Amino acid sequence: MVKGYVGNEMFEKALDLFEQIDIELGDVTYTIVFNACAKLCNDRAMKIGKKLLAKMPENYRNNDIASTSAIDMLMKFGDVESAER
């Protein structure tokens, strides 16, 4: 569902749903939520995106797609320092 909202440019609804669900996240979910946060680029998106990134397991950080989405999100937030790490 989150992917469907993002695909239809309903980014706020995607984040609303993401905050309501309680599931174990996979690399695809991280990527989708990072993309939604990057598109919104507001205070709420920054908070959710950075919190999610802080919780992201190391093995997902080694995933090229998930890590690229995280970097893109951080760059859109203007957080170059975090993106470089």
PyMOL Python script that loads the backbone (N, CA, C, O; Angstrom):
from pymol import cmd

cmd.read_pdbstr("""\
ATOM      1  N   MET A   1       0.819  -1.198   0.000  1.00  0.00           N
ATOM      2  CA  MET A   1       0.000   0.000   0.000  1.00  0.00           C
ATOM      3  C   MET A   1       0.863   1.263   0.000  1.00  0.00           C
ATOM      4  O   MET A   1       0.571   2.225  -0.709  1.00  0.00           O
ATOM      5  N   VAL A   2       1.924   1.247   0.800  1.00  0.00           N
ATOM      6  CA  VAL A   2       2.801   2.420   0.862  1.00  0.00           C
ATOM      7  C   VAL A   2       3.376   2.690  -0.525  1.00  0.00           C
ATOM      8  O   VAL A   2       3.428   3.835  -0.972  1.00  0.00           O
ATOM      9  N   LYS A   3       3.805   1.633  -1.196  1.00  0.00           N
ATOM     10  CA  LYS A   3       4.362   1.773  -2.547  1.00  0.00           C
ATOM     11  C   LYS A   3       3.320   2.353  -3.502  1.00  0.00           C
ATOM     12  O   LYS A   3       3.648   3.187  -4.346  1.00  0.00           O
ATOM     13  N   GLY A   4       2.078   1.919  -3.374  1.00  0.00           N
ATOM     14  CA  GLY A   4       1.004   2.432  -4.219  1.00  0.00           C
ATOM     15  C   GLY A   4       0.784   3.919  -4.016  1.00  0.00           C
ATOM     16  O   GLY A   4       0.604   4.665  -4.979  1.00  0.00           O
ATOM     17  N   TYR A   5       0.797   4.349  -2.762  1.00  0.00           N
ATOM     18  CA  TYR A   5       0.649   5.779  -2.480  1.00  0.00           C
ATOM     19  C   TYR A   5       1.806   6.572  -3.083  1.00  0.00           C
ATOM     20  O   TYR A   5       1.592   7.620  -3.692  1.00  0.00           O
ATOM     21  N   VAL A   6       3.021   6.078  -2.916  1.00  0.00           N
ATOM     22  CA  VAL A   6       4.186   6.781  -3.463  1.00  0.00           C
ATOM     23  C   VAL A   6       4.105   6.816  -4.986  1.00  0.00           C
ATOM     24  O   VAL A   6       4.379   7.846  -5.600  1.00  0.00           O
ATOM     25  N   GLY A   7       3.730   5.689  -5.596  1.00  0.00           N
ATOM     26  CA  GLY A   7       3.608   5.627  -7.050  1.00  0.00           C
ATOM     27  C   GLY A   7       2.580   6.591  -7.608  1.00  0.00           C
ATOM     28  O   GLY A   7       2.676   7.017  -8.759  1.00  0.00           O
ATOM     29  N   ASN A   8       1.594   6.933  -6.787  1.00  0.00           N
ATOM     30  CA  ASN A   8       0.550   7.871  -7.197  1.00  0.00           C
ATOM     31  C   ASN A   8       0.767   9.268  -6.618  1.00  0.00           C
ATOM     32  O   ASN A   8      -0.145  10.094  -6.583  1.00  0.00           O
ATOM     33  N   GLU A   9       1.990   9.509  -6.169  1.00  0.00           N
ATOM     34  CA  GLU A   9       2.405  10.808  -5.642  1.00  0.00           C
ATOM     35  C   GLU A   9       1.551  11.279  -4.466  1.00  0.00           C
ATOM     36  O   GLU A   9       1.300  12.473  -4.301  1.00  0.00           O
ATOM     37  N   MET A  10       1.114  10.325  -3.659  1.00  0.00           N
ATOM     38  CA  MET A  10       0.347  10.617  -2.442  1.00  0.00           C
ATOM     39  C   MET A  10       1.286  10.401  -1.254  1.00  0.00           C
ATOM     40  O   MET A  10       1.083   9.505  -0.435  1.00  0.00           O
ATOM     41  N   PHE A  11       2.312  11.241  -1.183  1.00  0.00           N
ATOM     42  CA  PHE A  11       3.405  11.037  -0.238  1.00  0.00           C
ATOM     43  C   PHE A  11       2.979  11.189   1.221  1.00  0.00           C
ATOM     44  O   PHE A  11       3.445  10.437   2.078  1.00  0.00           O
ATOM     45  N   GLU A  12       2.108  12.144   1.514  1.00  0.00           N
ATOM     46  CA  GLU A  12       1.629  12.312   2.893  1.00  0.00           C
ATOM     47  C   GLU A  12       0.877  11.066   3.349  1.00  0.00           C
ATOM     48  O   GLU A  12       1.070  10.595   4.469  1.00  0.00           O
ATOM     49  N   LYS A  13       0.019  10.534   2.476  1.00  0.00           N
ATOM     50  CA  LYS A  13      -0.726   9.316   2.824  1.00  0.00           C
ATOM     51  C   LYS A  13       0.224   8.142   3.012  1.00  0.00           C
ATOM     52  O   LYS A  13       0.007   7.297   3.881  1.00  0.00           O
ATOM     53  N   ALA A  14       1.267   8.087   2.207  1.00  0.00           N
ATOM     54  CA  ALA A  14       2.258   7.018   2.343  1.00  0.00           C
ATOM     55  C   ALA A  14       2.906   7.075   3.721  1.00  0.00           C
ATOM     56  O   ALA A  14       3.065   6.046   4.378  1.00  0.00           O
ATOM     57  N   LEU A  15       3.280   8.271   4.159  1.00  0.00           N
ATOM     58  CA  LEU A  15       3.900   8.407   5.480  1.00  0.00           C
ATOM     59  C   LEU A  15       2.896   8.165   6.600  1.00  0.00           C
ATOM     60  O   LEU A  15       3.251   7.610   7.639  1.00  0.00           O
ATOM     61  N   ASP A  16       1.639   8.578   6.398  1.00  0.00           N
ATOM     62  CA  ASP A  16       0.597   8.287   7.392  1.00  0.00           C
ATOM     63  C   ASP A  16       0.482   6.785   7.606  1.00  0.00           C
ATOM     64  O   ASP A  16       0.474   6.309   8.741  1.00  0.00           O
ATOM     65  N   LEU A  17       0.393   6.048   6.514  1.00  0.00           N
ATOM     66  CA  LEU A  17       0.265   4.594   6.600  1.00  0.00           C
ATOM     67  C   LEU A  17       1.516   3.976   7.201  1.00  0.00           C
ATOM     68  O   LEU A  17       1.426   3.087   8.048  1.00  0.00           O
ATOM     69  N   PHE A  18       2.669   4.435   6.775  1.00  0.00           N
ATOM     70  CA  PHE A  18       3.922   3.902   7.303  1.00  0.00           C
ATOM     71  C   PHE A  18       3.984   4.044   8.818  1.00  0.00           C
ATOM     72  O   PHE A  18       4.430   3.131   9.513  1.00  0.00           O
ATOM     73  N   GLU A  19       3.539   5.185   9.327  1.00  0.00           N
ATOM     74  CA  GLU A  19       3.577   5.416  10.775  1.00  0.00           C
ATOM     75  C   GLU A  19       2.573   4.548  11.529  1.00  0.00           C
ATOM     76  O   GLU A  19       2.743   4.294  12.722  1.00  0.00           O
ATOM     77  N   GLN A  20       1.540   4.097  10.847  1.00  0.00           N
ATOM     78  CA  GLN A  20       0.513   3.282  11.494  1.00  0.00           C
ATOM     79  C   GLN A  20       0.851   1.797  11.529  1.00  0.00           C
ATOM     80  O   GLN A  20       0.401   1.086  12.427  1.00  0.00           O
ATOM     81  N   ILE A  21       1.628   1.322  10.575  1.00  0.00           N
ATOM     82  CA  ILE A  21       1.900  -0.109  10.497  1.00  0.00           C
ATOM     83  C   ILE A  21       3.043  -0.491  11.428  1.00  0.00           C
ATOM     84  O   ILE A  21       3.931   0.310  11.718  1.00  0.00           O
ATOM     85  N   ASP A  22       2.995  -1.708  11.876  1.00  0.00           N
ATOM     86  CA  ASP A  22       4.030  -2.221  12.765  1.00  0.00           C
ATOM     87  C   ASP A  22       4.523  -3.542  12.185  1.00  0.00           C
ATOM     88  O   ASP A  22       4.106  -4.621  12.607  1.00  0.00           O
ATOM     89  N   ILE A  23       5.415  -3.430  11.215  1.00  0.00           N
ATOM     90  CA  ILE A  23       5.962  -4.618  10.567  1.00  0.00           C
ATOM     91  C   ILE A  23       7.478  -4.519  10.547  1.00  0.00           C
ATOM     92  O   ILE A  23       8.053  -3.443  10.708  1.00  0.00           O
ATOM     93  N   GLU A  24       8.107  -5.663  10.347  1.00  0.00           N
ATOM     94  CA  GLU A  24       9.557  -5.657  10.165  1.00  0.00           C
ATOM     95  C   GLU A  24       9.833  -5.136   8.761  1.00  0.00           C
ATOM     96  O   GLU A  24       9.246  -5.604   7.785  1.00  0.00           O
ATOM     97  N   LEU A  25      10.722  -4.173   8.673  1.00  0.00           N
ATOM     98  CA  LEU A  25      10.979  -3.513   7.401  1.00  0.00           C
ATOM     99  C   LEU A  25      12.048  -4.229   6.599  1.00  0.00           C
ATOM    100  O   LEU A  25      13.045  -4.702   7.144  1.00  0.00           O
ATOM    101  N   GLY A  26      11.824  -4.301   5.300  1.00  0.00           N
ATOM    102  CA  GLY A  26      12.818  -4.839   4.386  1.00  0.00           C
ATOM    103  C   GLY A  26      13.473  -3.703   3.622  1.00  0.00           C
ATOM    104  O   GLY A  26      13.064  -2.548   3.743  1.00  0.00           O
ATOM    105  N   ASP A  27      14.480  -4.026   2.840  1.00  0.00           N
ATOM    106  CA  ASP A  27      15.200  -2.991   2.103  1.00  0.00           C
ATOM    107  C   ASP A  27      14.299  -2.235   1.134  1.00  0.00           C
ATOM    108  O   ASP A  27      14.506  -1.045   0.897  1.00  0.00           O
ATOM    109  N   VAL A  28      13.309  -2.909   0.577  1.00  0.00           N
ATOM    110  CA  VAL A  28      12.392  -2.249  -0.353  1.00  0.00           C
ATOM    111  C   VAL A  28      11.558  -1.200   0.380  1.00  0.00           C
ATOM    112  O   VAL A  28      11.341  -0.104  -0.137  1.00  0.00           O
ATOM    113  N   THR A  29      11.094  -1.533   1.577  1.00  0.00           N
ATOM    114  CA  THR A  29      10.303  -0.581   2.361  1.00  0.00           C
ATOM    115  C   THR A  29      11.131   0.647   2.720  1.00  0.00           C
ATOM    116  O   THR A  29      10.641   1.773   2.639  1.00  0.00           O
ATOM    117  N   TYR A  30      12.375   0.435   3.113  1.00  0.00           N
ATOM    118  CA  TYR A  30      13.255   1.574   3.403  1.00  0.00           C
ATOM    119  C   TYR A  30      13.354   2.477   2.173  1.00  0.00           C
ATOM    120  O   TYR A  30      13.225   3.696   2.279  1.00  0.00           O
ATOM    121  N   THR A  31      13.580   1.878   1.025  1.00  0.00           N
ATOM    122  CA  THR A  31      13.721   2.637  -0.217  1.00  0.00           C
ATOM    123  C   THR A  31      12.467   3.448  -0.514  1.00  0.00           C
ATOM    124  O   THR A  31      12.552   4.628  -0.854  1.00  0.00           O
ATOM    125  N   ILE A  32      11.309   2.820  -0.387  1.00  0.00           N
ATOM    126  CA  ILE A  32      10.041   3.493  -0.687  1.00  0.00           C
ATOM    127  C   ILE A  32       9.812   4.672   0.254  1.00  0.00           C
ATOM    128  O   ILE A  32       9.430   5.756  -0.187  1.00  0.00           O
ATOM    129  N   VAL A  33      10.042   4.464   1.536  1.00  0.00           N
ATOM    130  CA  VAL A  33       9.814   5.540   2.511  1.00  0.00           C
ATOM    131  C   VAL A  33      10.835   6.663   2.325  1.00  0.00           C
ATOM    132  O   VAL A  33      10.480   7.837   2.424  1.00  0.00           O
ATOM    133  N   PHE A  34      12.095   6.319   2.057  1.00  0.00           N
ATOM    134  CA  PHE A  34      13.096   7.357   1.788  1.00  0.00           C
ATOM    135  C   PHE A  34      12.678   8.195   0.575  1.00  0.00           C
ATOM    136  O   PHE A  34      12.825   9.417   0.579  1.00  0.00           O
ATOM    137  N   ASN A  35      12.160   7.533  -0.458  1.00  0.00           N
ATOM    138  CA  ASN A  35      11.717   8.256  -1.654  1.00  0.00           C
ATOM    139  C   ASN A  35      10.556   9.192  -1.338  1.00  0.00           C
ATOM    140  O   ASN A  35      10.517  10.323  -1.824  1.00  0.00           O
ATOM    141  N   ALA A  36       9.609   8.724  -0.525  1.00  0.00           N
ATOM    142  CA  ALA A  36       8.476   9.572  -0.137  1.00  0.00           C
ATOM    143  C   ALA A  36       8.967  10.787   0.645  1.00  0.00           C
ATOM    144  O   ALA A  36       8.510  11.907   0.414  1.00  0.00           O
ATOM    145  N   CYS A  37       9.888  10.566   1.559  1.00  0.00           N
ATOM    146  CA  CYS A  37      10.438  11.671   2.354  1.00  0.00           C
ATOM    147  C   CYS A  37      11.167  12.672   1.468  1.00  0.00           C
ATOM    148  O   CYS A  37      11.045  13.882   1.660  1.00  0.00           O
ATOM    149  N   ALA A  38      11.921  12.169   0.503  1.00  0.00           N
ATOM    150  CA  ALA A  38      12.660  13.051  -0.407  1.00  0.00           C
ATOM    151  C   ALA A  38      11.707  13.905  -1.235  1.00  0.00           C
ATOM    152  O   ALA A  38      11.975  15.083  -1.472  1.00  0.00           O
ATOM    153  N   LYS A  39      10.612  13.327  -1.668  1.00  0.00           N
ATOM    154  CA  LYS A  39       9.648  14.072  -2.479  1.00  0.00           C
ATOM    155  C   LYS A  39       8.934  15.142  -1.658  1.00  0.00           C
ATOM    156  O   LYS A  39       8.690  16.245  -2.148  1.00  0.00           O
ATOM    157  N   LEU A  40       8.599  14.817  -0.413  1.00  0.00           N
ATOM    158  CA  LEU A  40       7.905  15.787   0.435  1.00  0.00           C
ATOM    159  C   LEU A  40       8.832  16.897   0.898  1.00  0.00           C
ATOM    160  O   LEU A  40       8.506  18.080   0.803  1.00  0.00           O
ATOM    161  N   CYS A  41       9.980  16.500   1.394  1.00  0.00           N
ATOM    162  CA  CYS A  41      11.007  17.442   1.841  1.00  0.00           C
ATOM    163  C   CYS A  41      10.452  18.520   2.779  1.00  0.00           C
ATOM    164  O   CYS A  41      10.738  19.707   2.621  1.00  0.00           O
ATOM    165  N   ASN A  42       9.654  18.081   3.756  1.00  0.00           N
ATOM    166  CA  ASN A  42       9.161  19.003   4.778  1.00  0.00           C
ATOM    167  C   ASN A  42       9.669  18.535   6.144  1.00  0.00           C
ATOM    168  O   ASN A  42      10.381  17.535   6.235  1.00  0.00           O
ATOM    169  N   ASP A  43       9.307  19.250   7.190  1.00  0.00           N
ATOM    170  CA  ASP A  43       9.812  18.910   8.527  1.00  0.00           C
ATOM    171  C   ASP A  43       9.428  17.499   8.952  1.00  0.00           C
ATOM    172  O   ASP A  43      10.244  16.765   9.509  1.00  0.00           O
ATOM    173  N   ARG A  44       8.189  17.128   8.687  1.00  0.00           N
ATOM    174  CA  ARG A  44       7.730  15.781   9.055  1.00  0.00           C
ATOM    175  C   ARG A  44       8.537  14.722   8.312  1.00  0.00           C
ATOM    176  O   ARG A  44       8.981  13.742   8.910  1.00  0.00           O
ATOM    177  N   ALA A  45       8.723  14.919   7.019  1.00  0.00           N
ATOM    178  CA  ALA A  45       9.473  13.962   6.210  1.00  0.00           C
ATOM    179  C   ALA A  45      10.915  13.858   6.693  1.00  0.00           C
ATOM    180  O   ALA A  45      11.478  12.765   6.741  1.00  0.00           O
ATOM    181  N   MET A  46      11.507  14.986   7.047  1.00  0.00           N
ATOM    182  CA  MET A  46      12.885  14.974   7.559  1.00  0.00           C
ATOM    183  C   MET A  46      12.971  14.161   8.846  1.00  0.00           C
ATOM    184  O   MET A  46      13.885  13.356   9.025  1.00  0.00           O
ATOM    185  N   LYS A  47      12.019  14.377   9.728  1.00  0.00           N
ATOM    186  CA  LYS A  47      12.012  13.670  11.007  1.00  0.00           C
ATOM    187  C   LYS A  47      11.864  12.163  10.796  1.00  0.00           C
ATOM    188  O   LYS A  47      12.616  11.374  11.369  1.00  0.00           O
ATOM    189  N   ILE A  48      10.895  11.771   9.975  1.00  0.00           N
ATOM    190  CA  ILE A  48      10.660  10.349   9.714  1.00  0.00           C
ATOM    191  C   ILE A  48      11.854   9.735   9.003  1.00  0.00           C
ATOM    192  O   ILE A  48      12.331   8.670   9.396  1.00  0.00           O
ATOM    193  N   GLY A  49      12.339  10.396   7.961  1.00  0.00           N
ATOM    194  CA  GLY A  49      13.448   9.860   7.175  1.00  0.00           C
ATOM    195  C   GLY A  49      14.717   9.677   7.980  1.00  0.00           C
ATOM    196  O   GLY A  49      15.375   8.641   7.883  1.00  0.00           O
ATOM    197  N   LYS A  50      15.064  10.672   8.772  1.00  0.00           N
ATOM    198  CA  LYS A  50      16.291  10.579   9.578  1.00  0.00           C
ATOM    199  C   LYS A  50      16.147   9.549  10.692  1.00  0.00           C
ATOM    200  O   LYS A  50      17.106   8.848  11.017  1.00  0.00           O
ATOM    201  N   LYS A  51      14.967   9.454  11.274  1.00  0.00           N
ATOM    202  CA  LYS A  51      14.719   8.443  12.310  1.00  0.00           C
ATOM    203  C   LYS A  51      14.828   7.040  11.709  1.00  0.00           C
ATOM    204  O   LYS A  51      15.432   6.145  12.300  1.00  0.00           O
ATOM    205  N   LEU A  52      14.237   6.865  10.530  1.00  0.00           N
ATOM    206  CA  LEU A  52      14.291   5.572   9.856  1.00  0.00           C
ATOM    207  C   LEU A  52      15.728   5.215   9.484  1.00  0.00           C
ATOM    208  O   LEU A  52      16.145   4.066   9.635  1.00  0.00           O
ATOM    209  N   LEU A  53      16.479   6.192   9.002  1.00  0.00           N
ATOM    210  CA  LEU A  53      17.871   5.956   8.634  1.00  0.00           C
ATOM    211  C   LEU A  53      18.697   5.544   9.849  1.00  0.00           C
ATOM    212  O   LEU A  53      19.561   4.672   9.749  1.00  0.00           O
ATOM    213  N   ALA A  54      18.436   6.162  10.980  1.00  0.00           N
ATOM    214  CA  ALA A  54      19.171   5.823  12.208  1.00  0.00           C
ATOM    215  C   ALA A  54      18.899   4.385  12.649  1.00  0.00           C
ATOM    216  O   ALA A  54      19.762   3.745  13.249  1.00  0.00           O
ATOM    217  N   LYS A  55      17.707   3.880  12.354  1.00  0.00           N
ATOM    218  CA  LYS A  55      17.326   2.513  12.738  1.00  0.00           C
ATOM    219  C   LYS A  55      17.698   1.469  11.683  1.00  0.00           C
ATOM    220  O   LYS A  55      17.610   0.270  11.944  1.00  0.00           O
ATOM    221  N   MET A  56      18.108   1.913  10.507  1.00  0.00           N
ATOM    222  CA  MET A  56      18.355   1.010   9.384  1.00  0.00           C
ATOM    223  C   MET A  56      19.505   0.053   9.694  1.00  0.00           C
ATOM    224  O   MET A  56      20.609   0.492  10.015  1.00  0.00           O
ATOM    225  N   PRO A  57      19.250  -1.255   9.598  1.00  0.00           N
ATOM    226  CA  PRO A  57      20.310  -2.235   9.883  1.00  0.00           C
ATOM    227  C   PRO A  57      21.488  -2.104   8.913  1.00  0.00           C
ATOM    228  O   PRO A  57      21.325  -1.680   7.769  1.00  0.00           O
ATOM    229  N   GLU A  58      22.654  -2.471   9.387  1.00  0.00           N
ATOM    230  CA  GLU A  58      23.885  -2.347   8.596  1.00  0.00           C
ATOM    231  C   GLU A  58      23.796  -3.098   7.265  1.00  0.00           C
ATOM    232  O   GLU A  58      24.286  -2.611   6.246  1.00  0.00           O
ATOM    233  N   ASN A  59      23.176  -4.279   7.269  1.00  0.00           N
ATOM    234  CA  ASN A  59      23.111  -5.052   6.022  1.00  0.00           C
ATOM    235  C   ASN A  59      22.279  -4.336   4.955  1.00  0.00           C
ATOM    236  O   ASN A  59      22.518  -4.536   3.764  1.00  0.00           O
ATOM    237  N   TYR A  60      21.311  -3.510   5.351  1.00  0.00           N
ATOM    238  CA  TYR A  60      20.548  -2.739   4.374  1.00  0.00           C
ATOM    239  C   TYR A  60      21.339  -1.520   3.907  1.00  0.00           C
ATOM    240  O   TYR A  60      21.131  -1.031   2.797  1.00  0.00           O
ATOM    241  N   ARG A  61      22.241  -1.034   4.747  1.00  0.00           N
ATOM    242  CA  ARG A  61      23.082   0.098   4.346  1.00  0.00           C
ATOM    243  C   ARG A  61      24.029  -0.308   3.213  1.00  0.00           C
ATOM    244  O   ARG A  61      24.493   0.540   2.452  1.00  0.00           O
ATOM    245  N   ASN A  62      24.308  -1.594   3.108  1.00  0.00           N
ATOM    246  CA  ASN A  62      25.166  -2.097   2.040  1.00  0.00           C
ATOM    247  C   ASN A  62      24.387  -2.369   0.756  1.00  0.00           C
ATOM    248  O   ASN A  62      24.984  -2.716  -0.263  1.00  0.00           O
ATOM    249  N   ASN A  63      23.073  -2.217   0.788  1.00  0.00           N
ATOM    250  CA  ASN A  63      22.231  -2.392  -0.387  1.00  0.00           C
ATOM    251  C   ASN A  63      22.305  -1.103  -1.208  1.00  0.00           C
ATOM    252  O   ASN A  63      21.942  -0.029  -0.728  1.00  0.00           O
ATOM    253  N   ASP A  64      22.776  -1.222  -2.446  1.00  0.00           N
ATOM    254  CA  ASP A  64      22.984  -0.037  -3.291  1.00  0.00           C
ATOM    255  C   ASP A  64      21.721   0.798  -3.467  1.00  0.00           C
ATOM    256  O   ASP A  64      21.779   2.026  -3.409  1.00  0.00           O
ATOM    257  N   ILE A  65      20.592   0.149  -3.679  1.00  0.00           N
ATOM    258  CA  ILE A  65      19.356   0.885  -3.947  1.00  0.00           C
ATOM    259  C   ILE A  65      18.875   1.613  -2.695  1.00  0.00           C
ATOM    260  O   ILE A  65      18.535   2.795  -2.755  1.00  0.00           O
ATOM    261  N   ALA A  66      18.847   0.915  -1.564  1.00  0.00           N
ATOM    262  CA  ALA A  66      18.391   1.538  -0.312  1.00  0.00           C
ATOM    263  C   ALA A  66      19.324   2.673   0.105  1.00  0.00           C
ATOM    264  O   ALA A  66      18.867   3.739   0.517  1.00  0.00           O
ATOM    265  N   SER A  67      20.623   2.441  -0.004  1.00  0.00           N
ATOM    266  CA  SER A  67      21.565   3.487   0.415  1.00  0.00           C
ATOM    267  C   SER A  67      21.525   4.689  -0.527  1.00  0.00           C
ATOM    268  O   SER A  67      21.667   5.826  -0.077  1.00  0.00           O
ATOM    269  N   THR A  68      21.335   4.460  -1.815  1.00  0.00           N
ATOM    270  CA  THR A  68      21.217   5.567  -2.768  1.00  0.00           C
ATOM    271  C   THR A  68      19.960   6.388  -2.488  1.00  0.00           C
ATOM    272  O   THR A  68      19.981   7.615  -2.586  1.00  0.00           O
ATOM    273  N   SER A  69      18.872   5.712  -2.141  1.00  0.00           N
ATOM    274  CA  SER A  69      17.637   6.423  -1.794  1.00  0.00           C
ATOM    275  C   SER A  69      17.831   7.267  -0.544  1.00  0.00           C
ATOM    276  O   SER A  69      17.338   8.392  -0.464  1.00  0.00           O
ATOM    277  N   ALA A  70      18.549   6.722   0.430  1.00  0.00           N
ATOM    278  CA  ALA A  70      18.829   7.473   1.662  1.00  0.00           C
ATOM    279  C   ALA A  70      19.687   8.698   1.359  1.00  0.00           C
ATOM    280  O   ALA A  70      19.425   9.782   1.880  1.00  0.00           O
ATOM    281  N   ILE A  71      20.704   8.532   0.525  1.00  0.00           N
ATOM    282  CA  ILE A  71      21.578   9.653   0.160  1.00  0.00           C
ATOM    283  C   ILE A  71      20.785  10.724  -0.589  1.00  0.00           C
ATOM    284  O   ILE A  71      20.939  11.916  -0.322  1.00  0.00           O
ATOM    285  N   ASP A  72      19.942  10.298  -1.522  1.00  0.00           N
ATOM    286  CA  ASP A  72      19.105  11.239  -2.270  1.00  0.00           C
ATOM    287  C   ASP A  72      18.213  12.032  -1.317  1.00  0.00           C
ATOM    288  O   ASP A  72      18.079  13.249  -1.446  1.00  0.00           O
ATOM    289  N   MET A  73      17.609  11.333  -0.365  1.00  0.00           N
ATOM    290  CA  MET A  73      16.748  11.990   0.618  1.00  0.00           C
ATOM    291  C   MET A  73      17.535  13.034   1.412  1.00  0.00           C
ATOM    292  O   MET A  73      17.093  14.174   1.561  1.00  0.00           O
ATOM    293  N   LEU A  74      18.690  12.639   1.913  1.00  0.00           N
ATOM    294  CA  LEU A  74      19.500  13.561   2.714  1.00  0.00           C
ATOM    295  C   LEU A  74      19.940  14.778   1.901  1.00  0.00           C
ATOM    296  O   LEU A  74      19.951  15.897   2.415  1.00  0.00           O
ATOM    297  N   MET A  75      20.298  14.567   0.653  1.00  0.00           N
ATOM    298  CA  MET A  75      20.709  15.684  -0.203  1.00  0.00           C
ATOM    299  C   MET A  75      19.545  16.642  -0.441  1.00  0.00           C
ATOM    300  O   MET A  75      19.735  17.858  -0.459  1.00  0.00           O
ATOM    301  N   LYS A  76      18.347  16.102  -0.622  1.00  0.00           N
ATOM    302  CA  LYS A  76      17.182  16.970  -0.812  1.00  0.00           C
ATOM    303  C   LYS A  76      16.862  17.742   0.458  1.00  0.00           C
ATOM    304  O   LYS A  76      16.286  18.828   0.397  1.00  0.00           O
ATOM    305  N   PHE A  77      17.232  17.189   1.609  1.00  0.00           N
ATOM    306  CA  PHE A  77      17.069  17.898   2.877  1.00  0.00           C
ATOM    307  C   PHE A  77      18.170  18.940   3.058  1.00  0.00           C
ATOM    308  O   PHE A  77      18.097  19.772   3.963  1.00  0.00           O
ATOM    309  N   GLY A  78      19.189  18.897   2.200  1.00  0.00           N
ATOM    310  CA  GLY A  78      20.319  19.810   2.331  1.00  0.00           C
ATOM    311  C   GLY A  78      21.331  19.359   3.366  1.00  0.00           C
ATOM    312  O   GLY A  78      22.165  20.148   3.810  1.00  0.00           O
ATOM    313  N   ASP A  79      21.261  18.094   3.753  1.00  0.00           N
ATOM    314  CA  ASP A  79      22.144  17.542   4.788  1.00  0.00           C
ATOM    315  C   ASP A  79      23.308  16.804   4.118  1.00  0.00           C
ATOM    316  O   ASP A  79      23.393  15.576   4.162  1.00  0.00           O
ATOM    317  N   VAL A  80      24.188  17.572   3.508  1.00  0.00           N
ATOM    318  CA  VAL A  80      25.314  17.010   2.763  1.00  0.00           C
ATOM    319  C   VAL A  80      26.243  16.224   3.686  1.00  0.00           C
ATOM    320  O   VAL A  80      26.742  15.163   3.312  1.00  0.00           O
ATOM    321  N   GLU A  81      26.469  16.735   4.871  1.00  0.00           N
ATOM    322  CA  GLU A  81      27.377  16.079   5.818  1.00  0.00           C
ATOM    323  C   GLU A  81      26.913  14.657   6.143  1.00  0.00           C
ATOM    324  O   GLU A  81      27.718  13.725   6.134  1.00  0.00           O
ATOM    325  N   SER A  82      25.634  14.488   6.426  1.00  0.00           N
ATOM    326  CA  SER A  82      25.109  13.146   6.715  1.00  0.00           C
ATOM    327  C   SER A  82      25.155  12.263   5.474  1.00  0.00           C
ATOM    328  O   SER A  82      25.448  11.071   5.570  1.00  0.00           O
ATOM    329  N   ALA A  83      24.869  12.837   4.319  1.00  0.00           N
ATOM    330  CA  ALA A  83      24.878  12.066   3.076  1.00  0.00           C
ATOM    331  C   ALA A  83      26.271  11.530   2.761  1.00  0.00           C
ATOM    332  O   ALA A  83      26.406  10.438   2.208  1.00  0.00           O
ATOM    333  N   GLU A  84      27.305  12.291   3.111  1.00  0.00           N
ATOM    334  CA  GLU A  84      28.677  11.851   2.848  1.00  0.00           C
ATOM    335  C   GLU A  84      29.080  10.672   3.725  1.00  0.00           C
ATOM    336  O   GLU A  84      29.952   9.886   3.355  1.00  0.00           O
ATOM    337  N   ARG A  85      28.441  10.552   4.891  1.00  0.00           N
ATOM    338  CA  ARG A  85      28.771   9.437   5.782  1.00  0.00           C
ATOM    339  C   ARG A  85      28.150   8.210   5.240  1.00  0.00           C
ATOM    340  O   ARG A  85      28.291   7.137   5.826  1.00  0.00           O
TER     341      ARG A  85
END
""", "prot")
cmd.dss("prot")
cmd.show_as("cartoon", "prot")
cmd.util.cbc("prot")
cmd.orient("prot")
